[in-house]
Amino acid sequence: MIITTAFDEADLLVSKARQLSLETGIPYYPRRKKSLKFFLDQICSQVLVMNFRRGLSYFERTDEEVFFHPNMAFHRIKQLNSGQKDSLVTACKLEAGMTFFDGTLGLASDSLVASYVVGESGKVMSVEKSFPLFLVLKEGLSFFASQNPMWAPPIRRLNIENADNFHYLQHCESESFDVVYFDFMFNTPVPGSKGIQVISPLASRDALTKNHVIEALRVAKQRVVVKASYGDNQLKALGFEVKKTNQKRHFFYAVIEKYSE
């Protein structure tokens, strides 16, 4: 993997690209008016491009750009502001002041909604195993927050790390998060999901295991929640309950409550 800039090598982009190269050890290549195809064909099959449109984009082919944009998250936040319900918020029973662990950051839609709901008094911690996807999200989130002050608070409250979710949970104290949440996208993908299609070249192919559930239950104070598509038949065997209110057209949320209510 290499780092370069947009075709127009603005000083700020060069500075940011060089800094990211220093932080990550990924080689930096000056653009020098070369095409993206040139870099992909002649230099490396994985290219990160620092730019003014997305913050940071990832390419494996010239027609497949992976980047961060919070369209879905902010659409959901607007719906919450108008008094509508959000399926994640309902399944997780999220409220202001709660702590939320997202073990599958992806494009950050769920984490951003959670950050908005738990607010200043709460905490959202999210991990992403894929290093390239983590970089795209880290730079993209920072860029979008700087360009859109009205949406900056839930972005800047979000804590993200590049880590394997199971290993991260192993190092957490018991009952350190109110909710532990997973959305293992490639276990049984949601039909027609544009988010999955966009990040497919980068996303981890990990799946939920019994060990994940054991660690999640230790770390969760209130509940463990998993998003899955229909056809995922292992969740009941792992102790999850599926309520009618948590069932949607293409997916559902399965929940284990730590303590009976």
C-alpha positions, 0 to 999 in steps of 0.5 A: 500500500502507498500514499499519494495526493490528489492530481493537484498537489496542494501544499496542504495535501502534500503535508497531510500525506507525508504526515500520514506516511510518517505515522503509519510507515506506508510509503509516500509517493509524490503525484507529479501529474501521474494518473491513478492508473499509473500508480495502480499498475506500476507502483502498487495495487493498493493506493491511498489518496489524500484529497479535498473531497473526501479527506482520504480515499482508497483505491484498488481499481480506478472505478472503485473508490472507498471513502467515508461519508456520513449520509446514512448516519445523519439521515438517521439522526435527523429522524431521531430529532423529528421524533422517529425511532431508530432500530439500533437505538431501540434494540440497544435501549440507548439513552444519554449517558450510556457507554457503547462498544461497537466491535465492527466500525465499518462506515461508522453509521451505527457508532455515530448514531450511538454517539449522538444519542449517548451525548456528552455524558456518554461514551462510544468506543469503536474498533475496526480490524481492517487497517486501510478501512480504519485509516479511511474512516479516521481521516474521513471523520476528521475531514468531515467534522472540520467541514461541517461544524453542525455535525462535528460533536457526535464525530469528535466524541467518537473514539476509534481504534484499529484493533481486532474486536475479540482481542480488544474485549479481552483487555477490557474490564468486566462490565465496562460498557453498558452495551456491546454491539456487533455487525459482522457484515459478511456472516450473512450479508444484507441484500442490496446493502450499498454500505457493504458494497462500498467497503467490501474490498477492505472489510474484515471477513470475521464472523461471530463466534461463541468466544466473542459472545462469552467475552462480550457478556463479560464486558457488557453491563446491560446487554449484548446486541448483534445485527444479522440478516435472515438466514443466520441461524446460529444466534439462538443457539448462542443464547440470543433472543429476537423480539418482533420489535427488532425485526426489519425487512432485511435484517434483525437485531438479536439481544442477550440481556445480562439481567432479567428485567 
